[in-house]
Structures are given as C-alpha cells and as structure tokens.
Amino acid sequence: MSKAQPIVTYWDKAYKSRVLITPEDRTLVVDNHQVIISEPDEIAYLDKHADFERQKEA
C-alpha cells in the first residue's frame, strides 16, 4: 500500500495569478495568490523560490 503524498499550499507573494513551468517541465498554476501541489519535485522547487511562502496546515 503506498502512502499518500502530502498536499501543500503556497502563497505567491508577488502575483495574484500566473503560470510557472518547473525544471521538470510541469505546469503550476497560481490562482488568487495560491498554488496547491503534492509532488515532491514541485514542493522542492517552490521551497527554493523566493516569491513563495509555504502555508501552515490547518
């Protein structure tokens, strides 16, 4: 049985909406300052991006 990947929300401090292309050629869509992701490579990408702040889990 595989473990479910965590869902992580990031706040975009620079833009209300935009599209990012990761180095792995994945598309991340920012809507209303937020992007919600779960893939480890996407999480690592946004953790290193200065415009994004990881939100605490509710």
C-alpha positions in Angstrom: 0.0 0.0 0.0 1.5 3.3 -1.0 1.5 6.3 1.3 -0.5 9.3 0.2 1.6 12.3 -0.6 1.0 15.5 1.4 -0.9 18.3 -0.2 0.9 21.6 0.3 -0.4 25.1 -0.3 1.9 28.0 -1.1 1.2 31.7 -1.1 2.6 33.7 -4.0 3.9 37.0 -2.6 4.5 38.6 -6.0 1.5 37.7 -8.2 -2.2 37.0 -7.8 -2.2 34.7 -10.8 0.5 33.3 -13.1 1.7 30.0 -14.6 5.1 28.6 -13.7 7.0 25.9 -15.6 9.2 23.8 -13.4 12.6 22.4 -14.5 10.8 19.0 -14.9 8.5 20.8 -17.4 5.5 20.7 -15.1 2.9 23.5 -15.1 2.0 25.1 -11.7 -1.0 27.5 -11.8 -1.3 30.3 -9.2 -4.8 31.4 -8.6 -5.8 34.1 -6.0 -2.1 34.1 -4.8 -2.2 30.3 -4.1 -0.9 27.2 -5.6 -1.7 23.7 -4.2 0.7 20.9 -5.0 1.7 17.4 -3.8 4.6 16.2 -6.0 7.9 16.1 -4.1 9.8 17.8 -7.0 7.2 20.6 -7.2 7.4 21.1 -3.4 11.2 21.3 -3.6 11.0 23.8 -6.4 8.7 26.2 -4.6 10.6 25.8 -1.3 13.6 27.3 -3.1 11.6 30.0 -4.9 11.8 33.4 -3.1 8.3 34.5 -4.2 6.5 31.6 -2.4 5.7 31.1 1.2 4.6 27.6 2.4 1.4 27.8 4.3 0.9 26.0 7.6 -1.5 23.1 7.6 -5.0 23.9 9.0 
